[in-house]
Amino acid sequence: MKMGNRNSGKQKYEINKDFFKIWSSDMAYILGFSCADGNVHERTLAWELTDKHISNLKLLKSFNKAMRSNYPIKKRKNSYRLRVSNSYLIEDIKKLGIIPNKKKILKFPHVPKRYLSHFLRGFLDGDGWVVTRIRKNGAKEICAGFSNGSKEFTERLIDSLRIVGLEKFNPRKRVKLTKKGIETYCYQLEFYSNNANKLLEFTHGNLSDEDIRLERKYKKFLDSKKFFIEQEEIKHLGRKNLRIQKKYGEKTAEIIKNLLEESLIPREIAKKLGISLPTLYRWMDKMRIRKSTKRGSTEWSDKVIKSRRLVKK
């Protein structure tokens, strides 16, 4: 359906004027992103993103596709801008809280639970961050967070994140001066390690090919997931386990299972992997590869003695 200004009768571009009337994963994402990086004027809704990343252009193209729009994405001096103009569309998004000059007074919309992950992913892609870093002690850590200028929005955001299973919240008010000496502030929520992983799995885990996402943030999610898994395995089984996995290119549990299928005895497996026999048994117990044998028991002693005899042969 071709739509232009309601009063002018112009029909230069097409767009689904009812896009923000009906909840969908695409609508929830674009609404969340608009809470962060959308600008509403009297009759227009616009998104302007830096041209430093080609993923920004791809994202705006996905907006047009989702809204069945053929509005042009214009290349400006240092940015890409998509601006749509439809009075029906604008009325609907205003009802959802996206209003002119919303920065300090933005309200958190009532998002159906079914679409909350898409809404939060959109907001995170617009006004959030995902970071992987190595601390001074060598440990790898993931961090994810949000920033917003509205205290009320931030408080409601915390309420919504409790659904994800997050429990620890430490909202911070950041104050800074502009070049003109004007004091501005924002509210930040930041999560680390397990909390960050829970958040990112909720927003970016199990996405279909059709789900809208900012590709560079999605890649950061994949990197953070790898970081998190490595750290959890180190906590669970130690750094030797990680070195073995990197050497053989597969999970240690699969390596041990394959060696057992080759009829290698535990002592031979331990020697091959460069670990002690007690370490191997501990790993096997934690990986539930076999029923745990109590250390010091007759069965445990028989296995150790048998392993020693076979190795000597």
N, C-alpha and C positions, 0 to 999 in steps of 0.2 A: 504494500500500500504506500503510495507516495504521499508524504506529509511535509508541509512547510509550516510557516507561521499560521496559527489558527485564524487570525484576522486578515492576513494579507492575501491568502489564497494561493501563495506560491507553492509549487510542488517540485522543487529542483532536486531534492534528495529523498531517499527512502529510508524508513526506520520503523521498527516495531514499536508503535506508540504505547503499547500495553506491556512493555518489557518489565517494568517495575511494579506491575499489578499482581503478577503471579510468581510465587517462589519457585526457584529452580536452582541447581548448583551454579549455573552461569550467572544468574541474577544475584545470588548471594555473594559470589566472588566479586563481581563488579561493584556491588554495593559496599562491600568491605574495603575494596581498593579505593572507592570514592570517598569513604570516610577519612582516608589518609591523604590521597593525592587528587581528589576530584574538586572542581571549582564550579559552583552554581551561581549564575547571574540571573537576571530577571527572566530570560527566555532561553538560556543556553546552559549546557553542561559540558565541561571541558576537562581534559586530562593533558598535561604537558610534562613530558619526561625528557631527561637529558639524552643527547645523542651520543654519549660516550659508550653506550652499550646497544648493540643491535637487537638484543633481547627486548629492549623497551619498544622498539618499532614492531616487533613480532607480537608483543602483548597488545598493543593498540589495534593491530590487525585482527587479533582474536576477539577484541571487544566488538568491532564492526561485524564480524561473522556471527557472534552470539546475538547481537541486536538486530540482525538482518538489515544492516545499515550500509549505505554506500557513500557516507560522508567522507570527504577526503582527509587523509592524514598529511598535514602540511609540515614540511621541513623548514624550521626557523633557523636563526643564527646558531644556536647551541642546543636545539631541542627538536623533538617531534611533538606535534600537537594535533589532537583529535577533538573537534568541537561539534557537538550536535545541537540542533535547535528544533524543539517540538514542545509546545505548551502543555500537552497532555502528559508527556514523559516527565517534564520538569515538575508539574504538580504532584505526580506520584512519588518522585524521589524526595521532594520536600517533605511529604507526609512521613517519610521514613527517617527524617532527621538531617538530610543533607541540604542545608540552607545556605544562602549567601553569608559570607564572613563567619563561617561555622567554627573556626579554629578554637576559640575559647569556650564556646557554648554548645559544642557538638554533643548530641545525646545518643546513647547506645540504643539501636532499634531492637524491637522484639523479634528475634530471629528464631524460627522453628528449630527445635533440636536437630532435626534431620539435616538441616543446612548449615549448622553452626560451624562445622569444620571448614566449609568452603568460604564462609564469611570471614573467619579468623585467618585463613590462608591469604585472602585478598588483603586484609588489613596488615598482616605481617609482611606481605610482598611490597606494600606501599610504604608503611611507616615502621618497619621492624628490621631486625638484623639477625643473621646466623653467623657465628664465628667459631672457628676451630683454632686452638692455640696450644702451644707447648709451654708449660710452666717451668720455673727455674729448676725444680727437682726432676725434670724430664717427663713428668706425667702429662698426658694429653687431656685437654678439657674442651667441652663444647659449651657454647653460650648462645642463648636466643633471647630476644626481648622486643618490647614495643615502646614507642614514644608518642605522646599525644598532648595537645595543649589544653584539653578539657578535663577537669578534675572529675566531673560527674561521669563522663564517658569512661575514664580509667577505673572508677569504682565499680561500674557495671561490668566492665571488662573482667575485673577480678572475679565477680560473681559467676560469669560465664566460664571462666577457666577452672573453677572448682569442679565443673562437670567432667573435665578432662582427667581429674584426679590430682591436680596440683594443690598443694596445701600451704606451702611457704610463700608468702608475698611480702615484698619490701618496696612499695612504691616510693619513688624519690622525686622530689621537686628540684628541677635544675633551673638555675637562673643565669642569664647571660645578657651582655650588652650588645646592641647592634652598633654598626659603624657610626650611626647618628647619636649614640649614647642613650638609646631607649632601652629600658629593661624589659626583657621578655622571659618567659618561663615555659617549661613543659613538664609533664609527668612521665616517668619511665618505670617500666617493669622489666626486670632482668632475671633470667633463670639459668641455672648451671647444671651440668652433669645429668643426673637422672630426671630432674624436673624439666630440663631443656629437651631431653630426649622424648619424654611423654608428650610435651607440647608439639614437637615437630612430627612425631608419629601421627598425632591427631590431625594436624593441618596438612601434612604432605605425604603421609604414608598411604599406600594402597590407592593411588590415583589411577584413573583410567586414562587412555590416550586422549580422550575428549575433554577431560577436565582442564580448565584454564589454570595456568601457573606461569610465574615469571621464571624463565628457564635458568637464569644464573642463580636465583635463590634455591631452586630445586636441586641444582648441582651442589650447592653448599649443604643442603639437607643430606644428600647422599654421602658427602664427605664426612659430615658430622656423625652420621649413623655408623660409618666405618670406624671413626675415632672412638665412638662410644663402645662399640662391640669389642674393640681391641682392649680398651681399659677394663671392661668387665671381665674379659678372659684373663687378663693379667691378675686381677683381684682374685679370681676363682682358681686359676691354675699356675700362675706365675709367668715370668718373662720367658723361661725356657720353652714353654708351650708355644708362645708366639714365634720364637725363632724357628722351631720345628715346622710350624705351619708355613712360614715364609720359605723355608728350604725346600719342602716337598710340594708346596702349592696347593694344599688341601687341609681340611680340618684334621686336628690330631686324632680325634675319635675315629675318623674314617681310616687314617693311617694304621692305627692299632688294630682295628677290625680286619683290615686287609692282611696284615701280618699274621694275625691269629688264624685266618683262613688258609694261609700258606703253611700252617702247622708249626710256626715258630713258637717256642716256649717263652714265657714272660722274661726270663733272664736274657735270652737272645734279643728280644724286642727292646729291652732296656738298653742293652749294649749298642744296638743299631742306632737308637735315638739319642744316645749319649746322656742318659739319665740313670739314676740309681733304681734298683728294683723296688724299694719302698715307694719311691716317687711314682713309678709306673702303676703300682697297685692303687695308690691314692688317686691317681688320675682316672683309672678304670672304674673305681668306686664312684667318683663324682660324675663320670660320664655314663654310669649305669651300664657299662659294657658287660659286666658279669656280676653275679651275686657277691656281695662283700664277704671276704673271709677275715675273721677277727685275727689281728696280729697276735702271734704267740700261741694260737690254737694248734692242735695236732694237724689239722688240714693245711693250715698256713705253713707249718714247719715242713710237712711232706713236700709241698710245692717248691719251697726254697731249696731243699736237699736234692730233689729231682732235677731242678734247673741247674744246680751246680754240677751234678754228675754228668748230665747231657752236654754241658758246655766243655767239660774236661775231655770228653770223648772226641 
